[in-house]
């Protein structure tokens, strides 16, 4: 894809820390992360890091830390909870100290004067006070952060929970007012119109970037990376090789592209033909275990996502010997699943998570399930999720940190338009729920399973995951990420097409989309794939690119058709 493409592209340069304000904050974030590695059950540390994330302009990451802190306040309060003892022990270091600075917030105890009883370090209720104040602070940080992310329904829910603890808390009341005001704006309601709870939007957007502390992005253009990728590619696409490609940069929004004398370009990785490829000839055939199926008890292979053969005498279908409900299409898929991911979820009660969703969230459920598979692979193989080959070399359409930054000065420009889809459920709640079902300690494993890791994986999935719609109702029900298929960049006049049915197959088009020109690919030409329906009008294709890839498509076909539209020559 042009610019920030879904290809396995982009350099590994770490974004600049920016101005003098960001540097100390990033340093403090690292210090708190190191402290959390030593004491992962300390909700004060999580709250402190949440505030740092807020100051850095990462409200989604602030919400993730505030939510873990809130869960730990529950652990402290209920001795039947799994991490009660660890959370209580972490709290003991504050028993003889003044109130931590993160809790010295003027409106924390508004509406609950009794909460400050025993607030002194030697007071009889000091631990209880710390826990109660921390819970209120969590609700404040969570609700405000989720407002900034656009997840208004979840923000409202946390406001309501907080106000049950402290009914007259000014901060929570103000945040609730923000929710209603923003909801009216997004729903195009008048100021006097009532906003009902079920109307509240819950999908927003957050920053899509290589975080300054992310050390897992490889140098995709290095000799080492290219050699590794070409060695792997040789078994799937013997007539192709990976090279660096120069592609048009994705446009931030609608514009008169016909007036561009020079189209801005950037370097990405691409797939190129080493030999002539005839029309209709197979270009690439790839097998992937990074798959997802959102239908409960559906007749698809748990490993590769292909339709299962009929369950009759002599069938090749194989069940897991430990959890018989998990079925694979043959012995090969069963063996690969056991080797790469299945033991992490075997008989762990994860089968119903995000399954049989409503039509409006069918796509979101598939992304959650792709993340679930990635987490299972990471756990079983004992590898950081972003180090797995299935995602390591995929470029997530990231933009520089400086472009995402919020300018807090008086004469600031309008805030940037963030492009990574976000909801509290998808980016925070469900990933943690999945990890808990897998018997993974969500606090002690923070280095591998932090919120920014989930976001990075989602950024890599967006625009790269292929989906298959069921014939029953037309909903997307199976998805997969094929990392080498992603090497072929998107173009709205592709020279290949594809089909996925257990194996992802690319083959050279018989004829091209534009002008019905003959197909085939000559040696040295780049392979151009398509990730959307290329029969859609240009406006619809560009809207798709904006949502999935983070910008408007700038391929030659889109520029030509947009220019014709602007000139009134196309309808």
N, C-alpha and C positions, 0 to 999 in steps of 0.2 A: 504494500500500500504506500501511496505517496506520503512523504514526510514521516510523521509519527505512525509508522505502519505496524500491523500485527506481525510482521516478519520478525525473525530472530535477529534483531538489529540494534544499532545504537552503540555509542561508545560507553565505556565504563567510568567516565569521569564523574567524580563526586561533586555535587553542586557546591558553589561557593557559600560560605557562611553568611555572607551579606554584610550588613552594617555592624557597627560596634554593639548594637543592642542584641543582635542574634547570637554573636559569639559567646558571651557569658551564659546566655540561656541554654545554648547547645552544650556547653561544658557542664552546666548544672544538671541538665537532663542525663548526661552520661554518668555523673556522680550518683544520681539517684538510681539509675539503672544498675550500677555496680552494687549499691547498697541493697537493692531488691534481690540481686543474685545471692547475696549473703543472708538476707532475711526476707523471704518472699511472702510472709504472712502479715506484714506490717501495713495496716491500712493507712497509717499516717504518711508513709513513704509514697504509697500509691496516690494519695490525695495531693501531696506536694508535687509529684511529677505531673499530675493532671493539670495543676495550675500553671506549671512551666509550659506544657503543651498548649494551653490556652493563650499564654503570652506569646508563644511562637506562631500562633495562627493555625493550629491543628485541632479544631474543636472535636473532630471525630476521635482522635487519639486521647484527648482529654476525657471524652465520654467513656472510652474503653477503660481507662484507669479508674475513673470515678465509679464505674459499675463493679469492677473487681473490689474496690475499697468497700463499696456497699455490701457486697456479698460477705466480705470478711467481718463487717460489723455484725452481720447475722451469725457468723461462726462464733464470735465472741459471746453473743447473747444466749446461744442455745447449746448446752453441753452435749446434746445428742448429735450435733453436726460433726462431720468427718474431721474437719480441721480446727475444732474448738480449742484443743490444747495448744496447738501451734500458734493460733491467733492470740490466745490469752497470754502465752509466754512472750510473744512479740510486744504486747501492750505493757508488760511489766517494766520495761526500760523507761517508760514515761511516768511511772508511779511516783517518783520523787522529784519531778521537774515541773516547771511552770507549763501552762497550756501551750502546746506547739503553735508556732506562728500561723500555720495554715488554718487553725481553728480560732484564731483571734480575729474573728470577723464580726463587725458590730451588730449585724441582724440575725446571727445564728439562732439565738434563743428567743427571738421575738415571738410572742404568743405563748410562751412556756416558761414563765419566770422560775418555776421549780427546777428547771433543767440546770440552773447554775448552782444549786445547792451542792456543797462539797466540792466546788470547783478548785479550791486550793490544792496543791500537791499532796498535802497531808490530810485532806478531807476524807471522810469515810466513804463517800460515793465517787471518788475521783475516777476510777476505771469506768464506772457506769456513765459518768458525765462525759468522759472522753468519747466513749462509744456512741452516746446519743448525739452529741454535737457533731461528731464525724458523719453520722448518718444524715443529719440535716444538711451538712456541707456537701455530701455526696449528691443529695437531691438537687441542691442549688446548681452545682457544677454540671450534673447530668442534664437537667432540664434546659439550662441556658445553652450548653454545647449542642444539644440536639436541635434546638431552635436554629442555631447558626448553620447546622448541617441540612436543615429543611425537613427533618423528621419530626413533624409537628405533633402527630398523634402520640408518639412515644414521649415527647417532651411534656405534653399535657398530662399523660399518665404519671410521670415522675413528679410533676408539680402537685398533683392531687395526693399522691402518697406522702409527699413531704408535708403538705398542709394538714393532713390527718395527725401528724406528729406535732406540728406547730401551726395551729390554725390561722394566726395573725402575722405570720412571717412576711415581712415586707418584700424581700427579694423574690420569694416564691410567688407572691401575689402579682408582682410586676412582671415576672416571666410568664405567668399565665395570661396576663394582658397582652404581652408580645405575641403569644401563640395565637390568640384570637384575632389580633390585628393583622398578622401575616396571613392567617388563614383567609380572612376576608379579601385580602389583596389577591391571593392566589386563586380564590374561588370566584373573584369578581363580584363580591357582595357589597352592598351599601353599608356604611358605618352603623346603621341602626338594625341591620338584619342579624338574626341569630345564627350562630355557627354551631351546628350539631356535631357531637363527638364523632359519629361515623363518617362525617364529611371531611374530617381533618386529613390533609395529605401526610403521607408517611415516607415518601421517597424524596430524597434530596440529592445533593452532589457534594463531593469533597475533592481535596487536592489529589492530583494524579502525577506522581513524581517519584524519582529515585531519592528516597529520604537521605538527608545528609549523613546519617549514621549507617546506612545500608551498605555493607561490605560484600554483599553476595552477588552483585551484578558483575559479570565478567566483562573483559575487554573483547567485545564480539568481533573486532576487526584484527585482532592479533593473529600472528602466524599459528600460535598454539590452538586458538579457538577454531580457526578455519580448518586446520588439519584434523582436529577432533571431529568436527561436523562432517567434513568430506569423507572421513573414514566410515562414519556411521551411515552417511547417505549412499555410499557405494552399493550397499546391499538392497536399497530400496529404489534407487533411481540411477542405474549404472550409466546412463547417457547424460547425466547432469552433474553440475558442481556448484558449490557455494562460492560466490564472489561478493565484493562490495559493489553496491548499486547506487546511482544518483537519482533521487526521486523528488517530484514536486512536494513542497511543504504543504501540509493540510492547512486550509484556510480557517481562521477563527470564526468566521460567520459569512453571511451572504454578502457578495460584493460583485462589482462589475469586473469580472475576471477577463473580459475581452480587452480591457484597457491595459492589461499587464504586458509591457514590452519584454520584460525579463521575468520569468517565473522563478521565485526562490526555490532552491533545492537543498536537500540534505543527503547525507550518506546513510545508507541502510544495507543490510545484507539482502541478497537476492539469490534466486535459483536460475542458473544459466545452462543452456544446452551445450554439451561438448561435441555432440554429433547431430546430424540432421535427424529430425523426428517426423515421421510421416503422419498425415491426417488420420485420426482414429487410433494411433499407436499409444500404448501405455507409457506414461512419463514417470510415474511414481506409484508405489504400492507400500502402504505403511500400516503397521499394527500398533495399537495403543491400548494401555490399561487405564488411562486417565479418562474414564467414562462416567456417565451418570444416567439413571433412569428414575423418573419421578412418579411412575405408576407402581402402586403396591401390588405385589404378587403378579407382576406382568411377566409374560413369557419371553423374556430376553435374557441373554447371557450376562451374568453379573460382571464378567471380566471385560469383554469386548463390546457389549451392547448389541450384538446381532440377534436376530430372531432365533429362538430355540427350535431345534428340529422336533417333529411330532414325538410326543412321549409314548412310545410303543415298544414292543419287544424288539430288541436289537438296536435301539437308538444309541447315538453317540453321546447324548446328553449325560452329564455327570453331576451328582450332588456332592456337596461338601460332606465328608464323613462325620464331621462334628456338629454341623448345623444343617439339617437336611433340607431346609427351605431355600437355601442358596444353591442355585443351579447354574451350571456352566455348559456351553454348547458342546464341548468335547474335552478329552483328557489334556490336550495342550493348554486350553484356557484355565482349567482347574490347576494344572501344575504351575503356570505362570502366576496365577492369583495367589497361590500358597507361597510362592517365592517372593512376591513383591508387595502384597498388601493385606490379604484376607485374614491372616491370624490376628491382626490388630482389631478386627471388628467381628470375628467369629463368635457367634452366640452372645453378642454384647448388646442386644436390644436396640440396634440402630436402624432396623429395617423400615420403621414407619416414619422416620424423620424426613420432613419436607416432601412426603409422598401424597399423591392425589390432591394437588393444590387446586384452588380456584383458577379459572382461566386467566384472570388478570395478573396472577403472580406465577404462572407456569414457568416463564423464563427465569424469574428470580430463584425459584426452587432448584432449577438445574444448575445454576451457578453455585448455590449452597452445597449441592450434592457433589459437584466437581471439587469444591474445596474439601469436603468430607473425604473424598477418595485421596486427595493429595495428602491430607493429614494422616490417613491410614498408611499410605506409602512411607511417609516420613517416619512415623512411629515404628513400623515393622522393620524398616531398613536402617533405623537409627541414623538418619540423615536430616539435616535442616531442610524444611520444605523448599526453600529457594535454591538449595543446592542440588535438588533432583534434576536429572537431565530432562525430564518431561517439561519443566518450566524454566530452567536456568537460562537458556539462550533465547527465550521469547522476549521480545521488546514490548513493553506494556503501554505504548503510546504516551510515554511520560513527557512532561514539559519541564523546563528548568524551574528550580525552586524559586528563583527570583521573580518569575512570571506569576507564580501562584501566591506570592506573599501579599499580605494585607498591609497597605500603607496607612499608618495611624496618624500621619501629620495633618495639620489643619487644612492645608490645600491639597489633600489627597485626591487622586483620580478615583473613579468608580472602582469598586472591588473587582478582582478578576473573576472570570466565569470558570468555576471548577467543573471538571468533566467526568469524575469517577462516580457512577451511581452509588447511592448510599441509603441504607436504612438501619435503624438500631437492631432489628431482628437479624438481617443478613450479615452485617459486618461485625456485630458484637455478641448478641445473645446466642444465636444458633451455633456459631463456631465453638463457643465455650461449652454449650450443651453437648455438642458432638464429642468434644474432648473428654468431658466428664463421663459420657456413656462408654468411651473407650478406656475408662479407668486411668486417665492421665490427670495428674495434678496440675490444675490450670494456673497455680501460683508458682510452684517450683520449676515449671517448664516455660516460664515467661520468655527466656532467651530464644526459644524456638517458635512459640505460639503467641506472640504479641499481636495487638490489633494492627500495627503497621505491616506485619507479615501477611495477615489476611488481606489487607487492602492491596498489597503488592501482587498477591496471587490473583485477586479479582481483576486487577488492571491487566494482567497477562492473559486472563481468560477472555476478557471483553474483546470482541472482534476476531478472536482466534478459534473459539469453540464453535464447532459445527453442530447443528441440531437436526433431528429428524422428527417430522410431524406424524402423529398417528392418523390412520385413515378413518378411525372411528369418529373423531370430532375435530380434527385439524389442529389440535394443540401440540406444541413441542413437548415430547415426552422422553426423548433420549438425546444426550449430548456427549461430545468427546473433544478432547484437545489432542491434535496430532502435530507435534512440534516440528516435524520436517515438512509436512504439508504447508505449515505456516511460512516456510521459507519463500514460497512463491507469492510475491507481492500482489496486492489487489489492483485491478484496473477494470473499468467498466466496459472495455473492449478486449476481453481476455483471449489468450490463444490456447487455453486449456479449459476443461470443465471437469467435474468430479462427481463421485458417488461414494457414499459410505454405507457399508453393510458388513460390519465386522472388520473389514480392511478398508482403509481410505485409498481410493484409486483416483489418480489424475491421468487424463489422457488428452492428447492434442485434439482440438476442435476440428470438425470436418470443414466448417465454414466460420468466419468471424462474424461478430454481431453487427458491426458497422459495415455497411456496403456489401454485405454477403460475400466478402472476399474469401478465396480459398484458404483452408487451414494448413496445418503443418508448421513446424518450427525449424529454422535453419541453425546450424552450428554457430555459437556465439551470441544468439538472441536470448533475451531474458524471458523466463517463463512468467506469464501474468495470469494469475488466478482470479476468481471472483468470490466475494464473501457475502454478497447480497444478490437479490434477483435483478439481473442486468436488464430485464425487460421493463422495469419500473421507469417512470418519468424521472428526469434529472433531479427535480426538487425532492422527490421521495428518496432517491438514492443518496442525496446529500444529507437529508435528515437522518437516514440510517447511519451514515458515516459519522455525523456529529454525535449521535448517541453511543455508538460502539467504539469509534476510534478517536473521538475527541476533537474532530474538526471536519470541515467541508471538503469533499473530494475535489482534487484539482487535476485529475487525469485529463488527457486531451479531449476525450469524448464529452466529459462533463463541461469543460470550458467551452467547447464548440456549441453544445446544445443550450447552455445557459446564455451564450451570446445571441443565438437565434431567438430565444425566448424574449430577451431584452429588446431585440429588434422587431418583435411582433411577427416573426416568421414561423413560429411553432405554436401549437395549441396544446 
